[in-house]
Amino acid sequence: MNIHINGQAYKLAHENPVNVTAALALYFTEPQQSTFAVALNSDFIGKDDYDQTMLKHGDSLDVLQPIQGG
């Protein structure tokens, strides 16, 4: 199964669906201390739904972090 996270392709060795939480573990190499939002195929999903939201072949996740400035 192939998915994309922030435009980067990830090839998963198995065809079984994975949830958003597992996919984010591929993307983040260290635990995140900051807030971020996740969109699946351009639709935002709530943090409470990460474990129940299953990804399919070809899905795309966008991980967005706030930017501060002035």
Gaussian input, Z-matrix of N, CA and C with variables (Angstrom, degrees):
# hf/3-21g

backbone

0 1
 N
 C     1     B1
 C     2     B2     1     A1
 N     3     B3     2     A2     1     D1
 C     4     B4     3     A3     2     D2
 C     5     B5     4     A4     3     D3
 N     6     B6     5     A5     4     D4
 C     7     B7     6     A6     5     D5
 C     8     B8     7     A7     6     D6
 N     9     B9     8     A8     7     D7
 C    10    B10     9     A9     8     D8
 C    11    B11    10    A10     9     D9
 N    12    B12    11    A11    10    D10
 C    13    B13    12    A12    11    D11
 C    14    B14    13    A13    12    D12
 N    15    B15    14    A14    13    D13
 C    16    B16    15    A15    14    D14
 C    17    B17    16    A16    15    D15
 N    18    B18    17    A17    16    D16
 C    19    B19    18    A18    17    D17
 C    20    B20    19    A19    18    D18
 N    21    B21    20    A20    19    D19
 C    22    B22    21    A21    20    D20
 C    23    B23    22    A22    21    D21
 N    24    B24    23    A23    22    D22
 C    25    B25    24    A24    23    D23
 C    26    B26    25    A25    24    D24
 N    27    B27    26    A26    25    D25
 C    28    B28    27    A27    26    D26
 C    29    B29    28    A28    27    D27
 N    30    B30    29    A29    28    D28
 C    31    B31    30    A30    29    D29
 C    32    B32    31    A31    30    D30
 N    33    B33    32    A32    31    D31
 C    34    B34    33    A33    32    D32
 C    35    B35    34    A34    33    D33
 N    36    B36    35    A35    34    D34
 C    37    B37    36    A36    35    D35
 C    38    B38    37    A37    36    D36
 N    39    B39    38    A38    37    D37
 C    40    B40    39    A39    38    D38
 C    41    B41    40    A40    39    D39
 N    42    B42    41    A41    40    D40
 C    43    B43    42    A42    41    D41
 C    44    B44    43    A43    42    D42
 N    45    B45    44    A44    43    D43
 C    46    B46    45    A45    44    D44
 C    47    B47    46    A46    45    D45
 N    48    B48    47    A47    46    D46
 C    49    B49    48    A48    47    D47
 C    50    B50    49    A49    48    D48
 N    51    B51    50    A50    49    D49
 C    52    B52    51    A51    50    D50
 C    53    B53    52    A52    51    D51
 N    54    B54    53    A53    52    D52
 C    55    B55    54    A54    53    D53
 C    56    B56    55    A55    54    D54
 N    57    B57    56    A56    55    D55
 C    58    B58    57    A57    56    D56
 C    59    B59    58    A58    57    D57
 N    60    B60    59    A59    58    D58
 C    61    B61    60    A60    59    D59
 C    62    B62    61    A61    60    D60
 N    63    B63    62    A62    61    D61
 C    64    B64    63    A63    62    D62
 C    65    B65    64    A64    63    D63
 N    66    B66    65    A65    64    D64
 C    67    B67    66    A66    65    D65
 C    68    B68    67    A67    66    D66
 N    69    B69    68    A68    67    D67
 C    70    B70    69    A69    68    D68
 C    71    B71    70    A70    69    D69
 N    72    B72    71    A71    70    D70
 C    73    B73    72    A72    71    D71
 C    74    B74    73    A73    72    D72
 N    75    B75    74    A74    73    D73
 C    76    B76    75    A75    74    D74
 C    77    B77    76    A76    75    D75
 N    78    B78    77    A77    76    D76
 C    79    B79    78    A78    77    D77
 C    80    B80    79    A79    78    D78
 N    81    B81    80    A80    79    D79
 C    82    B82    81    A81    80    D80
 C    83    B83    82    A82    81    D81
 N    84    B84    83    A83    82    D82
 C    85    B85    84    A84    83    D83
 C    86    B86    85    A85    84    D84
 N    87    B87    86    A86    85    D85
 C    88    B88    87    A87    86    D86
 C    89    B89    88    A88    87    D87
 N    90    B90    89    A89    88    D88
 C    91    B91    90    A90    89    D89
 C    92    B92    91    A91    90    D90
 N    93    B93    92    A92    91    D91
 C    94    B94    93    A93    92    D92
 C    95    B95    94    A94    93    D93
 N    96    B96    95    A95    94    D94
 C    97    B97    96    A96    95    D95
 C    98    B98    97    A97    96    D96
 N    99    B99    98    A98    97    D97
 C   100   B100    99    A99    98    D98
 C   101   B101   100   A100    99    D99
 N   102   B102   101   A101   100   D100
 C   103   B103   102   A102   101   D101
 C   104   B104   103   A103   102   D102
 N   105   B105   104   A104   103   D103
 C   106   B106   105   A105   104   D104
 C   107   B107   106   A106   105   D105
 N   108   B108   107   A107   106   D106
 C   109   B109   108   A108   107   D107
 C   110   B110   109   A109   108   D108
 N   111   B111   110   A110   109   D109
 C   112   B112   111   A111   110   D110
 C   113   B113   112   A112   111   D111
 N   114   B114   113   A113   112   D112
 C   115   B115   114   A114   113   D113
 C   116   B116   115   A115   114   D114
 N   117   B117   116   A116   115   D115
 C   118   B118   117   A117   116   D116
 C   119   B119   118   A118   117   D117
 N   120   B120   119   A119   118   D118
 C   121   B121   120   A120   119   D119
 C   122   B122   121   A121   120   D120
 N   123   B123   122   A122   121   D121
 C   124   B124   123   A123   122   D122
 C   125   B125   124   A124   123   D123
 N   126   B126   125   A125   124   D124
 C   127   B127   126   A126   125   D125
 C   128   B128   127   A127   126   D126
 N   129   B129   128   A128   127   D127
 C   130   B130   129   A129   128   D128
 C   131   B131   130   A130   129   D129
 N   132   B132   131   A131   130   D130
 C   133   B133   132   A132   131   D131
 C   134   B134   133   A133   132   D132
 N   135   B135   134   A134   133   D133
 C   136   B136   135   A135   134   D134
 C   137   B137   136   A136   135   D135
 N   138   B138   137   A137   136   D136
 C   139   B139   138   A138   137   D137
 C   140   B140   139   A139   138   D138
 N   141   B141   140   A140   139   D139
 C   142   B142   141   A141   140   D140
 C   143   B143   142   A142   141   D141
 N   144   B144   143   A143   142   D142
 C   145   B145   144   A144   143   D143
 C   146   B146   145   A145   144   D144
 N   147   B147   146   A146   145   D145
 C   148   B148   147   A147   146   D146
 C   149   B149   148   A148   147   D147
 N   150   B150   149   A149   148   D148
 C   151   B151   150   A150   149   D149
 C   152   B152   151   A151   150   D150
 N   153   B153   152   A152   151   D151
 C   154   B154   153   A153   152   D152
 C   155   B155   154   A154   153   D153
 N   156   B156   155   A155   154   D154
 C   157   B157   156   A156   155   D155
 C   158   B158   157   A157   156   D156
 N   159   B159   158   A158   157   D157
 C   160   B160   159   A159   158   D158
 C   161   B161   160   A160   159   D159
 N   162   B162   161   A161   160   D160
 C   163   B163   162   A162   161   D161
 C   164   B164   163   A163   162   D162
 N   165   B165   164   A164   163   D163
 C   166   B166   165   A165   164   D164
 C   167   B167   166   A166   165   D165
 N   168   B168   167   A167   166   D166
 C   169   B169   168   A168   167   D167
 C   170   B170   169   A169   168   D168
 N   171   B171   170   A170   169   D169
 C   172   B172   171   A171   170   D170
 C   173   B173   172   A172   171   D171
 N   174   B174   173   A173   172   D172
 C   175   B175   174   A174   173   D173
 C   176   B176   175   A175   174   D174
 N   177   B177   176   A176   175   D175
 C   178   B178   177   A177   176   D176
 C   179   B179   178   A178   177   D177
 N   180   B180   179   A179   178   D178
 C   181   B181   180   A180   179   D179
 C   182   B182   181   A181   180   D180
 N   183   B183   182   A182   181   D181
 C   184   B184   183   A183   182   D182
 C   185   B185   184   A184   183   D183
 N   186   B186   185   A185   184   D184
 C   187   B187   186   A186   185   D185
 C   188   B188   187   A187   186   D186
 N   189   B189   188   A188   187   D187
 C   190   B190   189   A189   188   D188
 C   191   B191   190   A190   189   D189
 N   192   B192   191   A191   190   D190
 C   193   B193   192   A192   191   D191
 C   194   B194   193   A193   192   D192
 N   195   B195   194   A194   193   D193
 C   196   B196   195   A195   194   D194
 C   197   B197   196   A196   195   D195
 N   198   B198   197   A197   196   D196
 C   199   B199   198   A198   197   D197
 C   200   B200   199   A199   198   D198
 N   201   B201   200   A200   199   D199
 C   202   B202   201   A201   200   D200
 C   203   B203   202   A202   201   D201
 N   204   B204   203   A203   202   D202
 C   205   B205   204   A204   203   D203
 C   206   B206   205   A205   204   D204
 N   207   B207   206   A206   205   D205
 C   208   B208   207   A207   206   D206
 C   209   B209   208   A208   207   D207

   B1=1.4431
   B2=1.5244
   B3=1.3057
   B4=1.4629
   B5=1.5192
   B6=1.3385
   B7=1.4575
   B8=1.5270
   B9=1.3100
   B10=1.4594
   B11=1.5238
   B12=1.3295
   B13=1.4590
   B14=1.5183
   B15=1.3204
   B16=1.4733
   B17=1.5264
   B18=1.3213
   B19=1.4549
   B20=1.5109
   B21=1.3223
   B22=1.4705
   B23=1.5281
   B24=1.3226
   B25=1.4666
   B26=1.5197
   B27=1.3180
   B28=1.4662
   B29=1.5183
   B30=1.3169
   B31=1.4660
   B32=1.5182
   B33=1.3204
   B34=1.4524
   B35=1.5203
   B36=1.3082
   B37=1.4638
   B38=1.5231
   B39=1.3007
   B40=1.4663
   B41=1.5222
   B42=1.2920
   B43=1.4636
   B44=1.5228
   B45=1.3378
   B46=1.4550
   B47=1.5209
   B48=1.3195
   B49=1.4603
   B50=1.5312
   B51=1.3047
   B52=1.4603
   B53=1.5264
   B54=1.3216
   B55=1.4559
   B56=1.5228
   B57=1.3174
   B58=1.4567
   B59=1.5236
   B60=1.3196
   B61=1.4674
   B62=1.5226
   B63=1.3235
   B64=1.4685
   B65=1.5221
   B66=1.3167
   B67=1.4651
   B68=1.5299
   B69=1.3178
   B70=1.4604
   B71=1.5281
   B72=1.3213
   B73=1.4681
   B74=1.5239
   B75=1.3195
   B76=1.4682
   B77=1.5196
   B78=1.3244
   B79=1.4573
   B80=1.5285
   B81=1.3230
   B82=1.4627
   B83=1.5243
   B84=1.3128
   B85=1.4683
   B86=1.5223
   B87=1.3412
   B88=1.4596
   B89=1.5259
   B90=1.3360
   B91=1.4708
   B92=1.5286
   B93=1.3202
   B94=1.4618
   B95=1.5170
   B96=1.3209
   B97=1.4572
   B98=1.5211
   B99=1.3160
   B100=1.4642
   B101=1.5286
   B102=1.3038
   B103=1.4530
   B104=1.5283
   B105=1.3177
   B106=1.4583
   B107=1.5222
   B108=1.3124
   B109=1.4643
   B110=1.5190
   B111=1.3276
   B112=1.4648
   B113=1.5207
   B114=1.3263
   B115=1.4627
   B116=1.5261
   B117=1.3086
   B118=1.4616
   B119=1.5120
   B120=1.3340
   B121=1.4702
   B122=1.5340
   B123=1.3386
   B124=1.4728
   B125=1.5201
   B126=1.3293
   B127=1.4697
   B128=1.5240
   B129=1.3416
   B130=1.4514
   B131=1.5235
   B132=1.3294
   B133=1.4607
   B134=1.5210
   B135=1.3172
   B136=1.4545
   B137=1.5208
   B138=1.3145
   B139=1.4609
   B140=1.5237
   B141=1.3243
   B142=1.4613
   B143=1.5251
   B144=1.3359
   B145=1.4638
   B146=1.5265
   B147=1.3320
   B148=1.4678
   B149=1.5277
   B150=1.3293
   B151=1.4682
   B152=1.5252
   B153=1.3221
   B154=1.4730
   B155=1.5146
   B156=1.3344
   B157=1.4680
   B158=1.5247
   B159=1.3241
   B160=1.4554
   B161=1.5265
   B162=1.3188
   B163=1.4561
   B164=1.5190
   B165=1.3287
   B166=1.4598
   B167=1.5248
   B168=1.3054
   B169=1.4660
   B170=1.5265
   B171=1.3325
   B172=1.4563
   B173=1.5125
   B174=1.3451
   B175=1.4622
   B176=1.5214
   B177=1.3265
   B178=1.4578
   B179=1.5256
   B180=1.3282
   B181=1.4581
   B182=1.5248
   B183=1.3140
   B184=1.4607
   B185=1.5200
   B186=1.3329
   B187=1.4462
   B188=1.5250
   B189=1.3275
   B190=1.4549
   B191=1.5307
   B192=1.3276
   B193=1.4549
   B194=1.5252
   B195=1.3367
   B196=1.4726
   B197=1.5118
   B198=1.3212
   B199=1.4649
   B200=1.5224
   B201=1.3169
   B202=1.4579
   B203=1.5230
   B204=1.2543
   B205=1.4642
   B206=1.5210
   B207=1.2685
   B208=1.4543
   B209=1.4814
   A1=108.35
   A2=116.69
   A3=122.72
   A4=109.54
   A5=115.15
   A6=121.32
   A7=107.89
   A8=116.71
   A9=122.20
   A10=109.09
   A11=115.72
   A12=121.66
   A13=106.79
   A14=115.69
   A15=122.59
   A16=111.44
   A17=115.76
   A18=121.42
   A19=115.45
   A20=117.76
   A21=121.09
   A22=109.01
   A23=115.85
   A24=120.91
   A25=110.73
   A26=115.28
   A27=122.75
   A28=107.23
   A29=115.97
   A30=120.86
   A31=107.43
   A32=115.39
   A33=120.43
   A34=108.66
   A35=116.16
   A36=121.66
   A37=113.11
   A38=117.55
   A39=119.74
   A40=110.35
   A41=115.95
   A42=121.11
   A43=112.17
   A44=117.37
   A45=119.60
   A46=110.21
   A47=117.64
   A48=119.64
   A49=111.17
   A50=115.93
   A51=122.15
   A52=107.99
   A53=116.26
   A54=118.68
   A55=110.32
   A56=115.88
   A57=121.22
   A58=110.55
   A59=117.70
   A60=120.93
   A61=111.06
   A62=117.55
   A63=121.23
   A64=110.94
   A65=117.51
   A66=120.81
   A67=110.73
   A68=117.17
   A69=119.96
   A70=111.49
   A71=116.85
   A72=120.55
   A73=110.80
   A74=117.71
   A75=121.00
   A76=111.11
   A77=115.79
   A78=121.67
   A79=112.72
   A80=116.17
   A81=120.25
   A82=109.63
   A83=116.94
   A84=120.41
   A85=111.81
   A86=117.02
   A87=122.45
   A88=108.45
   A89=117.21
   A90=119.27
   A91=111.01
   A92=115.82
   A93=121.12
   A94=111.33
   A95=115.49
   A96=121.98
   A97=111.36
   A98=116.80
   A99=120.54
   A100=110.44
   A101=114.33
   A102=121.83
   A103=109.64
   A104=116.34
   A105=120.84
   A106=109.09
   A107=115.68
   A108=122.45
   A109=108.16
   A110=115.88
   A111=121.19
   A112=109.62
   A113=114.98
   A114=121.22
   A115=108.32
   A116=116.14
   A117=122.73
   A118=107.56
   A119=115.74
   A120=121.09
   A121=111.13
   A122=114.95
   A123=124.90
   A124=115.10
   A125=118.66
   A126=121.81
   A127=108.79
   A128=116.41
   A129=119.89
   A130=110.84
   A131=115.25
   A132=120.53
   A133=108.52
   A134=115.88
   A135=121.61
   A136=111.52
   A137=115.37
   A138=120.86
   A139=111.63
   A140=117.10
   A141=120.92
   A142=112.29
   A143=117.85
   A144=122.10
   A145=113.59
   A146=118.49
   A147=120.87
   A148=112.34
   A149=117.38
   A150=120.33
   A151=112.76
   A152=117.27
   A153=120.94
   A154=113.62
   A155=117.62
   A156=120.80
   A157=109.32
   A158=115.66
   A159=121.69
   A160=110.09
   A161=115.35
   A162=121.52
   A163=110.06
   A164=114.62
   A165=121.45
   A166=109.03
   A167=115.49
   A168=121.67
   A169=109.83
   A170=115.64
   A171=121.06
   A172=115.23
   A173=117.87
   A174=119.85
   A175=110.82
   A176=114.46
   A177=121.34
   A178=109.72
   A179=115.86
   A180=121.71
   A181=108.92
   A182=115.68
   A183=121.70
   A184=107.12
   A185=116.52
   A186=123.01
   A187=107.04
   A188=115.64
   A189=120.82
   A190=109.98
   A191=114.82
   A192=120.35
   A193=108.84
   A194=116.75
   A195=118.50
   A196=111.89
   A197=114.27
   A198=121.32
   A199=107.04
   A200=115.57
   A201=120.07
   A202=109.78
   A203=114.38
   A204=118.38
   A205=110.32
   A206=114.29
   A207=114.47
   A208=113.46
   D1=137.14
   D2=177.81
   D3=-113.17
   D4=134.16
   D5=173.33
   D6=-132.65
   D7=165.79
   D8=175.65
   D9=-123.42
   D10=136.81
   D11=174.74
   D12=-126.50
   D13=116.92
   D14=-175.46
   D15=50.31
   D16=41.78
   D17=175.91
   D18=83.50
   D19=-7.80
   D20=179.87
   D21=-94.14
   D22=131.30
   D23=-178.83
   D24=-78.80
   D25=138.33
   D26=174.63
   D27=-126.69
   D28=123.81
   D29=176.90
   D30=-101.43
   D31=118.09
   D32=179.74
   D33=-93.09
   D34=140.35
   D35=-172.57
   D36=-71.08
   D37=-15.45
   D38=-176.39
   D39=-122.39
   D40=162.85
   D41=-179.13
   D42=-95.29
   D43=-5.06
   D44=179.08
   D45=-69.62
   D46=140.90
   D47=179.52
   D48=-63.86
   D49=148.18
   D50=174.12
   D51=-118.46
   D52=156.38
   D53=179.24
   D54=-91.39
   D55=173.31
   D56=-177.27
   D57=-62.79
   D58=-39.15
   D59=179.27
   D60=-57.45
   D61=-45.70
   D62=179.76
   D63=-66.01
   D64=-38.60
   D65=179.28
   D66=-65.73
   D67=-39.39
   D68=178.88
   D69=-65.59
   D70=-29.67
   D71=176.21
   D72=-64.77
   D73=-29.20
   D74=174.90
   D75=-70.48
   D76=-36.80
   D77=-174.23
   D78=-78.81
   D79=-47.51
   D80=-178.26
   D81=-88.44
   D82=123.79
   D83=179.55
   D84=-86.04
   D85=-16.33
   D86=177.72
   D87=-134.36
   D88=153.66
   D89=176.93
   D90=-58.19
   D91=139.48
   D92=-176.77
   D93=-88.71
   D94=130.10
   D95=175.82
   D96=-96.85
   D97=-17.25
   D98=-176.61
   D99=-98.87
   D100=165.06
   D101=178.81
   D102=-80.27
   D103=144.50
   D104=174.89
   D105=-149.43
   D106=159.38
   D107=177.26
   D108=-117.75
   D109=153.10
   D110=-178.62
   D111=-127.57
   D112=133.09
   D113=174.42
   D114=-117.93
   D115=132.49
   D116=176.00
   D117=-106.08
   D118=115.51
   D119=-177.80
   D120=51.12
   D121=44.70
   D122=176.44
   D123=75.89
   D124=3.75
   D125=177.07
   D126=-110.28
   D127=121.58
   D128=-179.86
   D129=-65.34
   D130=142.96
   D131=176.16
   D132=-124.30
   D133=143.96
   D134=-179.11
   D135=-75.55
   D136=151.83
   D137=-178.71
   D138=-58.97
   D139=-33.41
   D140=179.15
   D141=-66.15
   D142=-17.06
   D143=-177.56
   D144=-98.48
   D145=-2.32
   D146=-176.30
   D147=-57.22
   D148=-43.52
   D149=-176.39
   D150=-70.79
   D151=-29.90
   D152=-177.43
   D153=-92.20
   D154=-14.19
   D155=-176.93
   D156=-88.18
   D157=112.24
   D158=-177.71
   D159=-93.40
   D160=142.13
   D161=178.56
   D162=-96.46
   D163=150.74
   D164=177.61
   D165=-120.12
   D166=165.79
   D167=176.94
   D168=-52.02
   D169=128.92
   D170=176.75
   D171=89.89
   D172=-4.92
   D173=179.58
   D174=-66.12
   D175=155.94
   D176=-178.94
   D177=-128.96
   D178=127.34
   D179=175.16
   D180=-107.74
   D181=137.91
   D182=171.76
   D183=-116.23
   D184=123.85
   D185=178.09
   D186=-104.73
   D187=118.35
   D188=-174.98
   D189=-116.59
   D190=128.75
   D191=178.58
   D192=-114.53
   D193=143.15
   D194=-179.35
   D195=-65.32
   D196=147.87
   D197=178.13
   D198=-117.16
   D199=129.75
   D200=177.78
   D201=-101.61
   D202=146.86
   D203=179.17
   D204=-174.58
   D205=-179.61
   D206=-179.07
   D207=-158.57

